[in-house]
Amino acid sequence: MLDIFLDWLKRILKSRLFPIAFIYIILFAILIHRLFVLQIVEGPTHAEEYEYRNTEVREIKSTRGNIYDRNGMLLASNTLSYSVVMEDSSLITSNNQRNAVIHKLIQIIESNGDTLDNPFYIVHTGNGEFEFTVSGSALTRFKKKVYAYALVNNELTEEQMNASANDVYDFLKNGTNIYPMFGISGDYTIEETLKIMSVRYALFNNYPKFMQITVASNISEGTVAMVKENMADLPGVDIKQQTKRVYHDSIYFAHILGYTGLINAEELERLNQNSDEEYYNSTDIVGKTGIEKEFEAYLSGTKGSEIVTVNDSNRVVEVVERNEPIAGNDIYLTIDGNIQKAAYHILEKRIAGILLEHIKPDLDYGTKGESASKIYTPIYEVYYALIDNNIIDISRLSSEDAQDIEKQVYSKFKDAKADVYSQLRKFLSPENETTNNRAGDMEEYLDYIYKILTNQGVILTDNIDKDDTTLRSYLNNKTPLSGFLQYALANNYVDLSKLDVTTYFSSEELYQKLLDYTWNILDNDSTFNKKIYRYLVFSYKLSGTEICLLLFAQGVLEYNADDIMKLEDGTVSAYRFMTDKIRSLEITPAMLALEPFSGSIVINDVNTGDVLAMVTYPSYDNNKLANKIDADFYNWLYTDKTDPWMNRPTTQLIAPGSTFKMVTAVAGLEEGVIDPYEKILDLGIFDKIALPAKCHIYPRSHGAVDMSNAIKVSCNYYFYETGYRMGIDSRGEFNEKLGLSRIYKYASLFGLDTTSGVEIGEAMPNVSDKDTVRSTIGQGTNLYTPVQLSRYVSTIANRGTNYYLTLLDRIVRKDGKIVLKNEPKVYMELTDIKNSTWDSIRKGMYMVANEPRGSVYELYGDFGVTVAGKTGTSQISLSKPNNALFISFAPYEKPEIAVTVVIPNGHTSGNAAETARDIYQLYFNLANPEDLVASEAVLPENDIAAFSD
């Protein structure tokens, strides 16, 4: 067998074909080896080399600095979160493809409960109609960005300037022959189109173009996973880890800290004006209000950058170069966080107590409309307030999952609304001759119909001459609304496009069209519906018990079977139940928006200007505005009747009342029209002027008082006489202008003609420019914010050094190095004021709190620290409670702090003084802090609450 094989092998080797065959075998082996190396050994490497690659420069956002109180309590910090980002990808070559990618991305984001970030200024109002959500200069900027490629000399044409929201929508959606724009097909719904448009608009205006825009921030894990799974179908899309701003104990500090958000066009322009290069871009998060805004340059840090190589799935395959960002600086405020939080609770408790004190179990409004001295709040106003201020959501009453009590209330509403409609149809019939003022209960509804038709531009009031006989006749209740509406139609004073009128109609048909339009508006108008609920409450058809039970049904109050049972069986009355809930602060003044519902406290160091606390009530959670705005919360913030958005200590201008009297005292003494010891007899009515002025205790009298005693008992007559004397000119005649100029001169020395210095937004004050005599007691046109009053009283406390108030203590780098240490800054030294003047007014303020007959002696006469202060009560109108003010400092012997309390509609200044007393007890450890902040309303003390000056 072996011989045969060897013989065969010899023949092969001797064959002339063998060398050729051998060569082929060697070549084939080499080929197989090479394929093995390329496919198996070096395959991944070559795949990367031949894959699509692109080099990009990417920005790395810096981490924002933290914000602390003076003692290192963390108030604002950052936490990591994920965002969906997108950039223009060169792999997308058509509008249809780009729109499809964005649509798919939006579906992923929304399917996981997340929302888009990109602000867009057009909304769909229904029936294919659109409107802008901005106006004025903001709208002009928006249009400039929309028509960026079609501008003439970088300016909008007249047609572009006048473009409606529908015009802009159509332009972005379809473009023109020259400017194709986004080319969004009709396959998408209007809502889908708007969302695609918002992302396209952000990409369109993104500069530099290689920058990524944030499509959605703070996204869920579900969105992260789905985007990563679909990355191959989403060119240009990526998931990025970013920081999210977090505010701690936010409700106490919201107005001071402000919040951050995506930069808008106006901010982009303003911030880049201050830098040599365009440092900020449309993807940046910046401070919007408060400390976040004012110290943006310190907090924001310095951006980094990286050069990366990405593949066709937008994944980074190589980092070519990286420059690390530099974190922002930390800011330490002068605020004492613990005092701030305690003061907030103290203020809420006191306001709730004042409100409780004036709630009556019937329809007693007290002296409302006649005098502001004893105005009461009927319990029925409390019941209705829960509906009016949206604490009870009336839209839920008709929902499919409504509870029995909600269905019961909604049934009553439907019956009442049907009855209202029936009566309104009679008063709006063409032949009706009854004017609004004779329509009984329907008058309010008819007035509202006119208001809503004019507000919505249906009635073109701008086209009607103000002296139009029929219009004036209607406004004077001599022509019925039905007659005026028919007149407006006949004279082309109605916008027929609103009524969807495109063909000829008779006058009767047009009027019916107008009525149909009116009913359609009213059907879904919450204000109109609330008027019906008010009628139900005040006609006793919707009971207080039902209102209370709705609070449980809608989760406003925590479910309590015992409370519900007692309400249902009548064991507890609705009045008792509601007042108990207000007392326990389960129902707060902020929820009711019944006066009083707001207030301010300012505490500052009188020797440095450092603000230790600056409290505004009510407040809000600024976490819901930071990073990405919660739309529902934003809407609540701007519609809530208590205006929680307002930073009251810095922006609420208020008449100072008698707290202004020390300015008058200084002016009178320094101008020499009176001396500290001269006594003036209080005659009750000051009649040396054309319109006589009364002292606040008239028909009683303070008797003869000198300067200090006039401050002590807050004698208006004394200051009327002082102001009058300041107006006497060289001819011995009273000169109004001279008197006002002298008041202004001394008000300005105390800084009352300018802002206080706090670093956040502040309203400009107003020194009175009319009625010298009344201006001396804080009336006239005097208006100041609480921080301005606090600076004024601090200058009295330290005898003439007028410090700028400040919220900033220091700015510190992450490595601990101090970047800026804020030192006290003096606005003005009042060196020309005589010591005897300081002695006189300070003595008067001491007597206010520490001597019998002093305004608030009952509160401070036997106190653990000597407080000097001045009460103030300013009248708004005869139908609203007076404002309550108290400015003060302590200790009198060696002042440390000033405390200013302002409670709008707080009835009497004694209520503000009681609140300040709690603050002094807190600061000087005169009471248990836990007792001071315990969650229960505190009623005013009867012997002082009625004090008013």
NUDRENMAR-248482 format. One line per 2 residues: number of its first residue (from 0); their letters; for each residue y, z, x of C-alpha. Coordinates in steps of 0.5 Angstrom, whole numbers. Layout:
// NUDRENMAR-248482
NUM) A) Y:Z:X | ...
// end
This chain:
// NUDRENMAR-248482
0) ML) 0:0:0 | 5:2:6
2) DI) 3:-5:9 | 5:-9:3
4) FL) 12:-5:3 | 13:-6:10
6) DW) 11:-13:10 | 16:-14:4
8) LK) 22:-11:8 | 21:-15:14
10) RI) 21:-21:10 | 28:-19:7
12) LK) 31:-17:13 | 29:-24:16
14) SR) 32:-27:10 | 39:-31:11
16) LF) 42:-28:5 | 41:-21:7
18) PI) 47:-20:11 | 51:-22:5
20) AF) 48:-18:1 | 49:-12:5
22) IY) 56:-13:6 | 56:-13:-2
24) II) 53:-7:-3 | 57:-3:2
26) LF) 64:-6:-1 | 61:-4:-8
28) AI) 60:3:-5 | 67:3:-3
30) LI) 69:1:-9 | 65:7:-13
32) HR) 68:12:-8 | 75:10:-9
34) LF) 74:10:-17 | 72:17:-16
36) VL) 77:19:-12 | 83:16:-17
38) QI) 80:18:-23 | 77:25:-22
40) VE) 80:28:-16 | 87:25:-16
42) GP) 87:23:-23 | 92:29:-26
44) TH) 97:28:-20 | 97:20:-21
46) AE) 98:22:-29 | 104:26:-27
48) EY) 107:20:-23 | 106:15:-28
50) EY) 108:19:-34 | 116:18:-36
52) RN) 120:22:-33 | 128:24:-33
54) TE) 132:28:-29 | 137:32:-33
56) VR) 143:38:-32 | 142:43:-36
58) EI) 146:49:-38 | 144:56:-37
60) KS) 148:61:-42 | 150:68:-39
62) TR) 148:74:-42 | 154:78:-46
64) GN) 156:84:-43 | 155:91:-47
66) IY) 160:95:-51 | 160:103:-50
68) DR) 164:108:-53 | 168:113:-48
70) NG) 161:117:-47 | 156:111:-46
72) ML) 154:111:-53 | 151:104:-54
74) LA) 155:100:-59 | 153:93:-58
76) SN) 148:90:-54 | 143:84:-53
78) TL) 136:82:-55 | 131:76:-53
80) SY) 130:71:-59 | 128:64:-60
82) SV) 132:58:-62 | 130:51:-63
84) VM) 135:46:-59 | 135:39:-59
86) ED) 139:33:-55 | 139:26:-56
88) SS) 133:23:-53 | 133:16:-50
90) LI) 126:15:-53 | 129:15:-60
92) TS) 132:8:-61 | 134:7:-68
94) NN) 137:11:-73 | 131:11:-78
96) QR) 127:14:-72 | 132:20:-70
98) NA) 133:21:-78 | 126:22:-79
100) VI) 125:27:-73 | 131:31:-75
102) HK) 128:31:-82 | 121:33:-80
104) LI) 124:39:-75 | 128:41:-81
106) QI) 122:42:-86 | 118:46:-80
108) IE) 124:50:-80 | 125:52:-87
110) SN) 117:52:-88 | 117:58:-84
112) GD) 123:62:-88 | 128:60:-82
114) TL) 135:56:-83 | 140:51:-80
116) DN) 145:54:-75 | 150:48:-75
118) PF) 156:49:-79 | 158:43:-84
120) YI) 164:42:-88 | 162:38:-94
122) VH) 158:41:-100 | 155:38:-106
124) TG) 158:40:-112 | 153:37:-117
126) NG) 153:30:-120 | 154:26:-114
128) EF) 160:30:-112 | 162:33:-106
130) EF) 168:37:-103 | 170:40:-97
132) TV) 169:47:-95 | 175:47:-90
134) SG) 183:45:-91 | 189:45:-87
136) SA) 189:44:-80 | 181:45:-80
138) LT) 180:39:-85 | 184:35:-80
140) RF) 180:37:-74 | 174:35:-78
142) KK) 176:29:-80 | 178:27:-73
144) KV) 171:28:-71 | 168:24:-76
146) YA) 172:18:-75 | 172:19:-67
148) YA) 171:12:-66 | 175:9:-71
150) LV) 182:13:-70 | 188:9:-68
152) NN) 192:12:-62 | 187:18:-63
154) EL) 190:19:-69 | 188:19:-77
156) TE) 190:13:-81 | 193:14:-87
158) EQ) 187:12:-91 | 182:17:-86
160) MN) 187:23:-87 | 187:22:-95
162) AS) 179:21:-95 | 175:25:-100
164) AN) 169:29:-99 | 165:23:-102
166) DV) 169:18:-97 | 167:22:-91
168) YD) 160:23:-94 | 159:16:-95
170) FL) 162:14:-88 | 157:19:-84
172) KN) 151:17:-88 | 152:9:-88
174) GT) 158:7:-84 | 161:1:-84
176) NI) 159:-6:-80 | 163:-4:-74
178) YP) 161:3:-74 | 154:4:-77
180) MF) 154:12:-76 | 148:15:-78
182) GI) 144:10:-82 | 141:15:-87
184) SG) 137:12:-92 | 136:13:-99
186) DY) 129:16:-99 | 132:23:-97
188) TI) 135:27:-103 | 142:29:-103
190) EE) 141:36:-100 | 136:33:-95
192) TL) 141:28:-93 | 147:33:-92
194) KI) 142:37:-87 | 140:31:-83
196) MS) 148:30:-83 | 149:37:-80
198) VR) 145:36:-75 | 147:29:-73
200) YA) 154:31:-73 | 153:36:-68
202) LF) 149:31:-64 | 155:26:-65
204) NN) 160:31:-63 | 156:35:-57
206) YP) 160:34:-50 | 157:33:-45
208) KF) 152:29:-49 | 146:31:-44
210) MQ) 147:38:-47 | 143:41:-52
212) IT) 145:43:-59 | 142:49:-62
214) VA) 139:47:-69 | 136:54:-71
216) SN) 137:61:-68 | 133:67:-68
218) IS) 127:63:-71 | 120:66:-73
220) EG) 114:66:-69 | 111:61:-74
222) TV) 117:56:-73 | 116:57:-65
224) AM) 108:55:-66 | 109:49:-71
226) VK) 115:46:-66 | 111:47:-60
228) EN) 104:44:-64 | 109:38:-66
230) MA) 113:37:-60 | 110:30:-58
232) DL) 113:28:-65 | 119:31:-64
234) PG) 123:28:-58 | 129:31:-55
236) VD) 127:38:-59 | 125:44:-55
238) IK) 124:52:-56 | 129:56:-52
240) QQ) 129:63:-51 | 136:66:-52
242) TK) 140:73:-53 | 142:75:-60
244) RV) 147:80:-61 | 146:87:-64
246) YH) 150:92:-66 | 148:99:-67
248) DS) 150:104:-72 | 154:98:-74
250) IY) 157:100:-81 | 162:105:-77
252) FA) 164:100:-72 | 164:93:-75
254) HI) 172:93:-75 | 173:95:-68
256) LG) 167:91:-65 | 168:85:-69
258) YT) 162:80:-68 | 160:73:-65
260) GL) 158:67:-67 | 158:59:-66
262) IN) 164:57:-63 | 168:52:-68
264) AE) 173:47:-66 | 179:51:-66
266) EL) 176:56:-62 | 174:51:-57
268) ER) 181:48:-56 | 184:55:-55
270) LN) 179:57:-50 | 179:51:-46
272) QN) 186:51:-46 | 186:57:-41
274) SD) 181:54:-36 | 182:48:-31
276) EE) 176:45:-34 | 172:45:-40
278) YY) 168:51:-39 | 166:52:-47
280) NS) 162:47:-51 | 160:46:-58
282) TD) 154:50:-57 | 157:57:-54
284) IV) 157:63:-58 | 164:67:-57
286) GK) 167:73:-60 | 170:71:-67
288) TG) 174:78:-69 | 175:85:-66
290) IE) 173:87:-59 | 168:81:-58
292) KE) 174:76:-59 | 180:80:-55
294) FE) 175:81:-49 | 171:74:-49
296) AY) 173:73:-42 | 170:79:-39
298) LS) 164:80:-44 | 162:72:-44
300) GT) 160:72:-36 | 159:66:-32
302) KG) 154:60:-34 | 149:58:-29
304) SE) 146:51:-29 | 139:47:-27
306) IV) 137:40:-25 | 130:39:-28
308) TV) 125:33:-29 | 122:33:-36
310) ND) 117:28:-39 | 117:24:-45
312) SN) 115:30:-49 | 121:34:-46
314) RV) 117:39:-42 | 120:41:-36
316) VE) 115:39:-30 | 120:41:-24
318) VV) 126:45:-23 | 130:41:-18
320) ER) 135:46:-17 | 138:52:-20
322) NE) 144:56:-20 | 143:63:-24
324) PI) 148:65:-29 | 152:72:-28
326) AG) 152:77:-34 | 158:79:-37
328) ND) 162:85:-36 | 161:92:-40
330) IY) 166:95:-44 | 167:102:-45
332) LT) 172:104:-51 | 176:110:-52
334) ID) 173:111:-58 | 168:117:-59
336) GN) 162:115:-63 | 160:121:-66
338) IQ) 167:123:-68 | 168:116:-71
340) KA) 161:116:-75 | 163:123:-78
342) AY) 170:121:-80 | 167:115:-84
344) HI) 162:120:-88 | 168:125:-89
346) LE) 172:120:-91 | 167:117:-96
348) KR) 166:124:-99 | 173:125:-100
350) IA) 174:119:-103 | 168:120:-108
352) GI) 171:127:-110 | 178:124:-112
354) LL) 174:119:-116 | 170:124:-119
356) EH) 176:128:-121 | 179:123:-125
358) IK) 173:120:-129 | 173:122:-136
360) PD) 168:122:-141 | 172:118:-146
362) LD) 177:112:-146 | 182:117:-144
364) YG) 187:113:-139 | 192:119:-138
366) TK) 199:117:-136 | 197:110:-134
368) GE) 203:105:-136 | 208:111:-137
370) SA) 207:115:-130 | 203:114:-124
372) SK) 202:122:-124 | 196:123:-128
374) IY) 192:117:-129 | 185:117:-131
376) TP) 178:113:-130 | 174:113:-137
378) IY) 167:113:-136 | 166:106:-139
380) EV) 170:103:-133 | 165:106:-129
382) YY) 159:103:-133 | 163:96:-133
384) AL) 165:96:-125 | 157:96:-124
386) ID) 157:89:-127 | 164:87:-125
388) NN) 163:88:-117 | 156:85:-118
390) II) 152:91:-116 | 148:89:-123
392) DI) 146:82:-122 | 147:79:-129
394) SR) 144:73:-126 | 137:77:-126
396) LS) 137:79:-133 | 135:72:-135
398) SE) 130:71:-130 | 122:70:-131
400) DA) 120:76:-128 | 126:80:-131
402) QD) 124:87:-134 | 124:89:-141
404) IE) 131:93:-140 | 134:87:-137
406) KQ) 131:82:-143 | 134:87:-148
408) VY) 141:87:-145 | 141:79:-144
410) SK) 139:79:-151 | 145:83:-153
412) FK) 149:78:-148 | 146:72:-151
414) DA) 148:74:-158 | 155:76:-156
416) KA) 156:70:-153 | 154:66:-159
418) DV) 159:70:-163 | 165:69:-158
420) YS) 163:61:-158 | 163:61:-165
422) QL) 170:64:-166 | 173:60:-160
424) RK) 171:53:-163 | 175:56:-169
426) FL) 181:57:-165 | 180:50:-161
428) SP) 179:46:-167 | 184:40:-167
430) EN) 188:43:-174 | 188:51:-171
432) ET) 195:53:-171 | 194:61:-169
434) TN) 197:62:-162 | 193:66:-157
436) NR) 197:73:-158 | 195:73:-165
438) AG) 187:71:-164 | 185:78:-163
440) DM) 179:79:-159 | 179:72:-157
442) EE) 186:72:-154 | 183:74:-147
444) YL) 178:68:-147 | 183:63:-149
446) DY) 188:65:-144 | 182:64:-139
448) IY) 180:57:-141 | 187:55:-140
450) KI) 187:58:-133 | 180:55:-131
452) LT) 182:48:-133 | 189:49:-129
454) NQ) 185:52:-123 | 180:46:-123
456) GV) 185:41:-124 | 183:38:-131
458) IL) 190:40:-133 | 195:37:-128
460) TD) 200:42:-128 | 204:39:-122
462) NI) 205:33:-127 | 208:37:-132
464) DK) 216:38:-132 | 217:46:-131
466) DD) 222:45:-137 | 217:41:-141
468) TT) 218:44:-149 | 211:44:-151
470) LR) 209:47:-144 | 214:53:-145
472) SY) 212:54:-152 | 205:55:-151
474) LN) 207:60:-145 | 211:63:-150
476) NK) 206:64:-155 | 209:59:-160
478) TP) 204:53:-159 | 196:55:-160
480) LS) 192:53:-154 | 189:47:-158
482) GF) 195:44:-159 | 197:44:-152
484) LQ) 191:41:-150 | 192:35:-155
486) YA) 199:34:-152 | 196:34:-145
488) LA) 191:29:-147 | 196:25:-151
490) NN) 201:25:-145 | 196:23:-139
492) YV) 197:31:-136 | 189:31:-136
494) DL) 185:28:-131 | 180:24:-135
496) SK) 175:23:-129 | 173:30:-129
498) LD) 171:29:-136 | 167:23:-134
500) VT) 171:18:-138 | 170:11:-136
502) TY) 171:7:-143 | 176:7:-148
504) FS) 176:13:-153 | 180:15:-159
506) SE) 184:21:-158 | 180:25:-162
508) EL) 174:23:-158 | 178:25:-152
510) YQ) 179:32:-154 | 172:33:-156
512) KL) 170:31:-149 | 175:36:-146
514) LD) 172:41:-151 | 165:39:-148
516) YT) 167:40:-141 | 170:47:-142
518) WN) 163:49:-146 | 159:46:-140
520) IL) 164:50:-135 | 164:57:-139
522) DN) 156:56:-139 | 155:58:-132
524) DS) 162:61:-130 | 160:69:-128
526) TF) 167:71:-129 | 167:69:-137
528) NK) 160:72:-137 | 163:78:-135
530) KI) 168:78:-140 | 163:78:-145
532) YR) 159:84:-142 | 166:88:-141
534) YL) 167:87:-149 | 159:89:-150
536) VF) 161:96:-146 | 167:98:-149
538) SY) 165:96:-156 | 159:101:-155
540) KL) 154:95:-156 | 152:96:-149
542) SG) 150:103:-148 | 151:107:-141
544) TE) 144:109:-142 | 142:102:-141
546) IC) 147:101:-135 | 144:107:-132
548) LL) 137:104:-133 | 139:97:-130
550) LF) 140:100:-124 | 133:102:-123
552) AQ) 130:96:-126 | 134:92:-120
554) GV) 133:97:-115 | 140:99:-114
556) LE) 137:106:-115 | 130:108:-112
558) YN) 125:109:-118 | 125:116:-121
560) AD) 120:117:-127 | 123:123:-128
562) DI) 130:121:-129 | 128:115:-133
564) MK) 125:119:-138 | 131:124:-138
566) LE) 135:118:-140 | 131:115:-145
568) DG) 130:121:-149 | 137:123:-148
570) TV) 136:129:-144 | 141:127:-139
572) SA) 147:123:-142 | 149:117:-138
574) YR) 156:120:-136 | 152:126:-133
576) FM) 147:122:-130 | 153:117:-127
578) TD) 157:123:-124 | 151:126:-121
580) KI) 150:119:-118 | 157:119:-115
582) RS) 157:126:-113 | 150:125:-109
584) LE) 153:118:-106 | 147:114:-109
586) IT) 153:111:-112 | 159:110:-108
588) PA) 166:108:-109 | 165:102:-105
590) ML) 160:100:-110 | 165:101:-116
592) AL) 171:99:-113 | 175:103:-118
594) EP) 181:107:-115 | 181:110:-110
596) FS) 175:106:-107 | 178:105:-100
598) GS) 182:109:-94 | 183:110:-87
600) IV) 183:115:-81 | 186:114:-74
602) IN) 185:119:-69 | 189:119:-62
604) DV) 190:122:-56 | 198:124:-56
606) NT) 198:124:-49 | 195:118:-47
608) GD) 195:113:-53 | 187:113:-53
610) VL) 184:112:-60 | 179:116:-61
612) AM) 177:114:-68 | 179:108:-72
614) VT) 176:109:-79 | 176:104:-85
616) YP) 172:105:-91 | 169:101:-94
618) SY) 165:97:-88 | 160:92:-87
620) DN) 154:91:-83 | 157:86:-78
622) NK) 149:84:-75 | 149:80:-81
624) LA) 155:75:-79 | 153:76:-71
626) NK) 149:70:-68 | 148:66:-75
628) ID) 152:68:-81 | 148:70:-87
630) AD) 151:66:-92 | 149:70:-98
632) FY) 152:76:-94 | 158:72:-92
634) NW) 160:70:-100 | 159:78:-102
636) LY) 164:80:-96 | 169:75:-99
638) TD) 168:76:-106 | 167:84:-107
640) KT) 173:87:-110 | 173:93:-105
642) DP) 175:88:-99 | 170:91:-94
644) WM) 172:85:-89 | 179:88:-88
646) NR) 181:93:-82 | 185:98:-86
648) PT) 188:102:-80 | 191:95:-77
650) TQ) 192:91:-82 | 193:94:-89
652) LI) 201:95:-90 | 203:101:-94
654) AP) 209:104:-96 | 210:111:-92
656) GS) 213:115:-97 | 215:122:-95
658) TF) 212:121:-88 | 218:117:-86
660) KM) 223:123:-87 | 222:125:-79
662) VT) 225:118:-78 | 231:119:-82
664) AV) 232:126:-80 | 232:124:-72
666) AG) 237:118:-75 | 242:123:-78
668) LE) 242:129:-73 | 243:123:-67
670) EG) 248:120:-71 | 252:126:-72
672) VI) 252:126:-80 | 249:132:-81
674) DP) 247:138:-76 | 240:142:-76
676) YE) 243:148:-80 | 247:145:-85
678) KI) 244:146:-92 | 245:141:-97
680) LD) 244:143:-105 | 238:139:-108
682) LG) 242:137:-115 | 236:134:-117
684) IF) 239:127:-119 | 243:123:-113
686) DK) 248:120:-117 | 253:117:-111
688) IA) 250:110:-112 | 249:105:-117
690) LP) 242:107:-119 | 241:114:-118
692) AK) 235:117:-115 | 231:123:-117
694) CH) 228:128:-113 | 220:129:-113
696) IY) 221:136:-117 | 226:134:-122
698) PR) 228:137:-127 | 227:143:-122
700) SH) 230:144:-115 | 229:146:-108
702) GA) 236:149:-108 | 240:149:-101
704) VD) 235:147:-95 | 237:145:-88
706) MS) 233:140:-84 | 227:144:-82
708) NA) 226:146:-89 | 228:140:-92
710) IK) 222:137:-88 | 217:143:-90
712) VS) 218:142:-98 | 219:135:-97
714) CN) 226:135:-101 | 228:128:-103
716) YY) 235:130:-105 | 237:132:-98
718) FY) 234:126:-95 | 238:121:-100
720) ET) 245:125:-98 | 243:124:-90
722) GY) 242:117:-91 | 248:116:-96
724) RM) 252:119:-90 | 249:114:-85
726) GI) 252:109:-89 | 259:111:-89
728) DS) 264:106:-85 | 270:108:-81
730) RG) 274:107:-88 | 270:112:-91
732) EF) 266:107:-96 | 259:107:-97
734) NE) 256:101:-93 | 249:99:-95
736) KL) 248:94:-89 | 251:100:-84
738) GL) 246:105:-87 | 240:100:-86
740) SR) 242:98:-79 | 242:106:-77
742) IY) 235:107:-80 | 232:101:-77
744) KY) 235:103:-70 | 231:110:-70
746) AS) 225:107:-73 | 225:102:-68
748) LF) 225:108:-63 | 218:110:-66
750) GL) 215:103:-65 | 216:102:-73
752) DT) 218:95:-72 | 213:92:-68
754) TS) 205:93:-67 | 202:99:-64
756) GV) 198:96:-58 | 191:97:-60
758) EI) 188:90:-57 | 185:88:-64
760) GE) 189:84:-69 | 194:88:-73
762) AM) 199:86:-78 | 207:86:-77
764) PN) 210:92:-80 | 217:92:-84
766) VS) 223:96:-83 | 226:97:-90
768) DK) 232:92:-91 | 235:94:-98
770) DT) 237:100:-101 | 239:105:-96
772) VR) 238:111:-100 | 231:110:-102
774) ST) 229:107:-95 | 230:114:-92
776) IG) 224:117:-96 | 220:111:-94
778) QG) 221:107:-100 | 225:101:-100
780) TN) 221:95:-97 | 218:100:-91
782) LY) 211:98:-90 | 207:100:-84
784) TP) 199:100:-82 | 196:107:-81
786) VQ) 196:106:-73 | 203:105:-73
788) LS) 204:111:-77 | 199:115:-72
790) RY) 203:112:-66 | 210:115:-69
792) VS) 207:122:-70 | 204:122:-63
794) TI) 211:121:-61 | 214:127:-65
796) AN) 208:131:-62 | 209:130:-55
798) RG) 217:130:-56 | 219:123:-54
800) TN) 214:119:-50 | 212:113:-54
802) YY) 205:110:-52 | 202:104:-53
804) LT) 195:106:-57 | 189:103:-54
806) LL) 182:102:-55 | 180:100:-48
808) DR) 178:105:-43 | 175:101:-37
810) IV) 171:94:-36 | 165:95:-31
812) RK) 161:90:-28 | 153:90:-28
814) DG) 153:93:-21 | 157:99:-23
816) KI) 164:97:-20 | 170:98:-24
818) VL) 173:91:-26 | 179:94:-30
820) KN) 181:102:-31 | 186:102:-37
822) EP) 192:107:-35 | 196:110:-41
824) KV) 202:105:-42 | 209:107:-45
826) YM) 212:103:-50 | 219:107:-49
828) EL) 221:114:-47 | 226:117:-52
830) TD) 230:121:-47 | 237:120:-51
832) IK) 234:124:-56 | 237:132:-56
834) NS) 232:137:-55 | 235:141:-61
836) TW) 233:135:-65 | 226:135:-63
838) DS) 226:142:-64 | 228:141:-71
840) IR) 223:136:-74 | 217:139:-70
842) KG) 219:146:-73 | 219:143:-80
844) MY) 213:139:-79 | 210:146:-77
846) MV) 213:149:-83 | 209:144:-88
848) AN) 202:147:-86 | 204:154:-84
850) EP) 209:157:-88 | 209:159:-96
852) RG) 212:154:-100 | 210:149:-95
854) SV) 207:142:-98 | 200:144:-95
856) YE) 200:151:-93 | 194:153:-98
858) LY) 190:148:-93 | 192:150:-86
860) GD) 196:157:-87 | 190:161:-85
862) FG) 187:155:-80 | 183:156:-74
864) VT) 188:151:-70 | 196:151:-71
866) VA) 197:144:-75 | 204:141:-76
868) GK) 204:135:-81 | 208:131:-86
870) TG) 205:129:-93 | 207:122:-96
872) TS) 206:120:-103 | 208:112:-105
874) QI) 208:109:-112 | 205:102:-113
876) SL) 206:102:-120 | 206:106:-127
878) SK) 199:103:-128 | 196:105:-121
880) PN) 195:112:-118 | 200:113:-112
882) NA) 198:112:-105 | 196:119:-101
884) LF) 198:119:-94 | 198:125:-89
886) IS) 200:124:-81 | 199:130:-77
888) FA) 198:133:-70 | 195:139:-67
890) PY) 195:144:-63 | 202:145:-65
892) EK) 203:149:-58 | 200:144:-54
894) PE) 199:138:-58 | 192:134:-56
896) IA) 191:129:-62 | 194:126:-68
898) VT) 191:125:-74 | 193:120:-79
900) VV) 190:119:-86 | 191:114:-91
902) IP) 188:113:-98 | 191:108:-102
904) NG) 191:110:-110 | 189:117:-107
906) HT) 193:120:-113 | 197:125:-109
908) SG) 198:127:-101 | 194:133:-102
910) NA) 188:129:-102 | 190:126:-95
912) AE) 191:133:-92 | 185:135:-94
914) TA) 181:130:-91 | 185:131:-85
916) RD) 183:138:-85 | 176:136:-84
918) IY) 177:132:-78 | 181:138:-75
920) QL) 175:142:-76 | 170:137:-73
922) YF) 174:136:-67 | 176:143:-66
924) NL) 169:146:-68 | 171:150:-73
926) AN) 166:148:-78 | 159:146:-78
928) PE) 159:138:-77 | 152:138:-81
930) DL) 156:141:-87 | 162:136:-86
932) VA) 158:130:-86 | 153:132:-91
934) SE) 152:127:-96 | 155:130:-102
936) AV) 162:128:-105 | 167:134:-104
938) LP) 172:135:-110 | 179:136:-109
940) EN) 182:143:-109 | 185:144:-115
942) DI) 191:148:-112 | 193:143:-107
944) AA) 191:136:-110 | 196:136:-115
946) FS) 202:136:-109 | 206:129:-109
948) D) 212:128:-106
// end
